[in-house]
Amino acid sequence: MYHINSISEYLKLLSLPEPLHPLVSVADVSKTRLVESDVWKKFSLNFYCISLKKDIAKKLKYGQRYYDFNKGTMTFLAPNQVQSLEFDEVKMINENCGTGYSLLFYSDFLQKHPLANIIKNYDFFSYAVNEALHLSEREEKNIIEIFQKIATEYQHIDQHTQDIILSQIDLLLNYCKRFYDRQFITRKAVNNDLLSQMEQILNDYFDSQEGLRNGLLTVDSVASKLNLSPHYLSDMLRSLTGQNAQHHIHEKLIEKAKQYLISSNLSVSEIAFQLGFEYPQSFNKLFKKKTAMSPLEFRHTFN
């Protein structure tokens, strides 16, 4: 894997000029021409990258998925996230890379600003590319204006430049949070289907006693089966039900535990192992937290 340490190095690989500001830059996608290099097979960036891209003639491959950027699409990458790009043809130097902008900035640029502490709360930085943000024309216009304001601001650097740019990045992230909330609503039919698929995965896992072989069911494993990132799965479920993915797993686990306690002669320890717990004490603790009773107390109410 190739690690791209500097914005300057990255812009050079995109056939773009040196950045005007040492810590932040806005790249014009329409002027990008990817340098032919093995770098694109597997690489990571040492800085944040927020991109709005559209009208890309070719489908790019990120990880195991091909993605179409014909319409306005936003992606968010935190430092050190692994990427890979695959193209229909090897040579891309003279190919059109579409239109849009990429905002690049180092973590150091956020120091002494509230963004340094809260940027990690924006879960979309850990979404997969297939969970990208799709914009309406009005939303796209708002985002492009912010990119352009940032690019204009660092043309003449003074004591106010950093604060003004950080306020624009803060505004950009808040807009994107709003647009993602809108997207969860407008894609409710698709998300309801995902919720049904998740319920089936949970039922199959606990009905087949897979926990006895593989341990506790995790959010990561459920998300993988649905071809989603864990954070996207949780945010999607929260928009539909008000509860995250971990809550749904625990609810299904407690429901199955109650069935065992009511209808079987298995001991509490045996039930814990059936459900995937390594230690019965952990099962007891979770059950009591969810029901306000210990497993034995719950069983006794039915005897």
Protein Blocks (a to p, Z undefined) as FASTA:
>chain_A
ZZdfbfklmmmmnopacdfbfkbccddfklpccdddfklmoccdfbdcddddehifbacd
ehjbccdfkbccdddddehiacddddfbfblmlpcebeaddddddfklmgoiaklmmmmm
mmklmccfklcccddfklmmmmmmmmmmmmmmmmpgcfklmmmmmmmmmmmmmmmmmmmm
mmmmmmmmmmmmmmmmmmmmmmmmmmnommmmnopadfklmmmmnopafklmmmmmmmmn
opafklmmmmmmmmmmmmmmmmmcbdfklmmmmnopablklmmmmmmmmnopafklmmmm
mZZ
